[in-house]
């Protein structure tokens, strides 16, 4: 192992520090590959097209995150070729490996990953490269990653013809999870109505409970997306939402579907406070404006997750329905653009990516009372 001393201790630090030699290229096997969610973090520092290569080791998946175990960390007799990309960074004062590795370190938590150096066979010679490996605190006595699944030939989701590969577009939450929400809720939402004559009718409550479950599950998917793309450290979820607010794809999706939710429900009250989160169109501060949009949707999520919505009024149902419809369409659009293909490997076009948003826009036009009435 050749990780620097600063990386071997203090697992409380959300930043894992830098590798010993920042002039070495980076071997990416997970979400930093050029077609994955987090590549945008380092794209501006990449000097040439990433090169597909393999290294020997074992690959695990822990709650959606790929984790590499170097063959020197494991006493197993068999190792697999792990598919990834060798990424070279520019070497200038304002664009260099140190800056690129700092971007990588800021997204990774010290509790999961540590730096190591590996030798890669390339062009008939040996190229040294930095790689993220499982921290020792994750490994069992048998040097397996605790609480993780070893990716091997049994599960062909992760296995092309040669070697072991991890792909974000095959994540079950991003694929089957979104598919489930679309079929069971998004496509059926127009048939849901709310009888305001007697709010506590069983039929009303069952609809409300169903929407709460759907919206909570949708935020599970959102949290996984934000964790991989923006920041893995779960101790700062606010930072994830701040970065999402700056994301051009999120902003584009909001602009397409319109802003009816924020403007029709300018205040969302927290379940544990008399204070409210309000959206008042902070036109003088565009960044704050976008962040407030996310916080409104997030506050609805908090209200149903923390103790749930048991006492309700006539506005709870349309608020929850509006938040679910908007955030589902936003996430479907973002995931399709970011992951570029479906579970079968078929590429998404811009037209395909816009399907959910167009469906939502059509729904809003058809049901003009959507936001103000159940």
N, C-alpha and C positions, 0 to 999 in steps of 0.2 A: 504493500500500500504506500502511496506517496502523497496523500493529502496533507496539507499544511497543518500545523498545530492549531491554528485558529479554527479549524473545521472540526476538530476532534472533541471539543468540549462545548459547554454552555448551550444545551439544546433548547434553552428558553429563547435564544436569539432567533427571530424569524428569518434572518439572513444568514446563509451558510458561508459567507465570505468568498474569497476568490481562490482559484486553483494556484498551485505553486508557480506555474509558468503560463502566463496569459498569452504568450506568443504561439502556443500550440493551438492547432485547430480543435474544434469541438465535435465529438461524435454524438449525434442526436438519434435516439431510438424511439422517442415518444412524441410528446406534444410540441417539441421545438423543431420537428421536421418541417420541411418547406411547405407541405400541404396540410399542416395541422394548426390547431387553434392559437398556440402561443408563438408561432414563427414571427408574427408581426412585431414582437418585442425586440427581435434581434435583426430583422430584415435590413435595416439601414446600415448595419455594420458588416454585412456579408459582401465579400470582395469578388466571389465567383459563384457559379451555379453549384449548389450542394451536390456532392458525389455519392451515389448509392454504393454502399459497401457493407460488409458484415464483420462482426467480431464474435468471438466465442464466449459463451457464458450461459446464464439462465435468466429468463425473463418472467417476472411475476406481475400480477395486477392486483392492486389493493384499492378497493372502492373507486375504480375507474382510473387510477393512476398507475402507469407502468413503472416498474422498479427493476433495475438490472443488478444481478449478482455476478461479480467477476469470478472467473474460474479459480482464482487464488483465494477467494473468500469461501469457497464451497469444496467439500471433499467428495462430491459426487463423481462417479466414474464417467458419466456422459454429459457432455455439454452440447449446446445447439448453436448453429450460426444465427446470430441475431441481426436482422436486417435494420439498417438505419442509414444515416447520411453523414458524411464528413464535411463539416462546414468551416471554411477559412474566413477569418476576419481581416479587415483592412488594417494597415499599420501606419497610421498617420496620427498627428497630434490630437485632432478632434474626432477621429474615427479609428478606434483600435480595439484590440482584444480585451484590454482591461475594462473598457466601457461596456463592451458586449457581455462579458462575463458578469459584470455588475448587474446588468439587466436580468440575466439568468438567475443570479443569486437572490435578487429581490423578489422573484416570484416563487422561489423554492423555500420550503421550511426546513430548518436544520434538524427537525425530528425525523425526517424521512430520508433525505439525500445527503451524501458527502461526495467530495471530489476524489477522483483517482486518475491515474495516468495509465494508458494502455498502448500497446504496440499493435499497429494495424498494417497488414500487408497491402502495399499499394505500389503499382507500377514496378514490380520486381524488387522492391525494397521495403524498408520498415519506416512507417510514419508514426511518430508519437502523437497522441491526442488526449485531450481531457474528456472525461466521461463522468456522469453522475451515477453513483452506485448506492446500494442500500446502506444506511448507517448501521453500525454494529448493534445499536440498541433495538433494531428491528429484527435481528436474526435470532433464531432459536438455537438450541444446542446442536441441532443438525445443520445449522446455517441456512435454514429456509426462512423466508420472510413471514413473520407472524401475522396471521389474519389475512393472508393473501393467497391467490390462486396461481399455481405455476402454469404458465402457458406452454402447452405441448401439443403433440399431434392429435389428441383426442378431440379437441375443439377446433374445427376447421375455420371458425370465424377469423382466427388469428394466423392461419397457416396458408400462405401461398405455396407454390411448388417447392421453393427453396428457402429453407430457414424459417425462423420465427419472426413474425412482424406484428406490431401493435398499430391499430388504426382507430382514430377517433370516430370516424363515420360508422364504425361497427359497435359503438357503445350502445348497450341495450336501452338506456334511458333516452338517449338522443334519437333512437330509432323506434323501438317498440313502445317505449314510454310515451313519446309524442303521438305515435299512431293510435295508441289506446285512448288518449285524451281527445284526439280528433274524432274518432269513431263514436265514442261513448258520450261525449259532451259537446265539443265544438260544433259538430254537424247537427246536433239535436237541440241546440240552445234556443233556436227560434220557436220551438214548441213549448218552452217553459213559460208559464205565466204565473202571476201571483195574485191571489184573491185578497184584496185589501179590505173586504168587508169584515173578515174575521181572520186576523193575522195568524193566530195560533192553531189554525186547522191543521190536522195531520198532514194533509197533502202539501200545504205550504212548508211545513217544517221538514218533511222528507226531501223536498226540492232544495231547500236551503242547506241541509246537511250534505246532500250529494255535491252541491257546488262547493261547499267548504272542503270536502275531500279532494275534489278535482283541483282546486286552486292550491291547496297545500302540496299535492303531488307535483303540480306544475312548478312550484318554487323549489322542490327537490331537484328538478331538472335544471332550473335556472342556477341554483347554487353550484351544481356540478360544473356547468358551463363556465360560470364566473371564476370558480376555483382554478380550473385548468387554464383559462385564457388570461386572467388578470393577476391572481395572487392565490397561492395554495394555502397560505397561513390562514386558518379559520378563526384566529383570534381577532382579526380585523375585517369583519364582513362589511363594515361601512366603507372601507377603502375599496373593496370590490365593486360596490355600487357606485362609488365616485368614478371609478375607471369605466364602468359601463355607461355612465352618463356622458362620458367623453367619446364613446365609441361611435364612429360615423355610421355604422350599420344600424345601431339602435336609433340614432337620430333620424336616419332616413326612413326607418319603419314607422316611427311616430309621425313624421311629416306626411307619409302616405295614408295612414289610417285616420289621421285627424286627431284633434285634441279634445274631443267631446267629453271624455271622462274627467280630465282635470278641471275643465271649465264648468261642467255641470255639477261636479262634487268638489267645490273649492276647499272644503274642510273635511278631514277624516279624524275622528277622535280616537285616541288610544284607549284600550280597554282598562288600563291601569292608571289613567290620569285624566284630569279635567281639561288638560291642555289638548290642543289639536294641532295636527300638521296641516298647514294650509298651502295652497297653490294660488298665488296672486299674480302670476305672470311677471316675474322679475326681469322686465325687459332691459334694464340697465346692467344686468349681470347675466349674460347668456349661459355661462357655465352653471351658475346657481339655479337658473331656470330649468335646465335639463336635469340636474340632480333632484330638484323638487318633484319632477315628474316621476322619477323612480321611487322616491320616498313615499309618494302617495300610494302607489301600487304595493310597496313593501309594507306600509302600515296596515293595509287591508289584510295582508298575509299574517302579520303579527297578531291582529285582532282575532283571527280564527284559530291560530295555532296555540296561543297562550290563553287557555281557558275556554276558547271558542265563543261563538255568538249564540247565546241561549236566550237572553232577552233581546228582542228585536223590534224594529219599527218598520214602517212601510218602505223606507229608503234602503234598508240593508240588502234586500234581494237584488235590486237593480245595481247597487254599488258593486256587489260581489260578482254579479254577472258581467258587468262592464269591465271590471278589472281582469277577470278570467279571459274574456274574449280578446281584449287588447293584448295582454301579455302572452297569450298563446300565439296569436298571429305574429307578434314581434319576435318571439323565440323561434318559431318555425322558419321565418324569413332569415334570421341571423344564422341559424344552424345550417340551412341549405346553402347559403352563400359561403359560409366558412368551411364546411366539410366537403363541399363540392360534389358529393355523390350520395346515393342511397345505399341501403344495406347490401344490395346486389352489385354495387360498384357502378351503377348507371349514373352518368354525370347529370347534375342539376343545371338547367338553364335559368337565366334571370326570370323568364316567364314562369317556370315551374316554382321558383322560389317565391314568387309573388302570389301564388294561388290562394294561400290562407288569408293574406291581406285583402285580396280582391273579394274573397268570400265574405269577409268581415265588413268591407265597405258596402257590398251589396245588401248585407243584412241591415246595416244602419240606415241605408236609404229606404229599404222596404218597410222597416219598422221605426218610424220617426219618433215614436213614443218610447223607444228602447231605453233611454237613459232616465227619463223623468218618471216613467211608470213601469210597473211590473208587467 
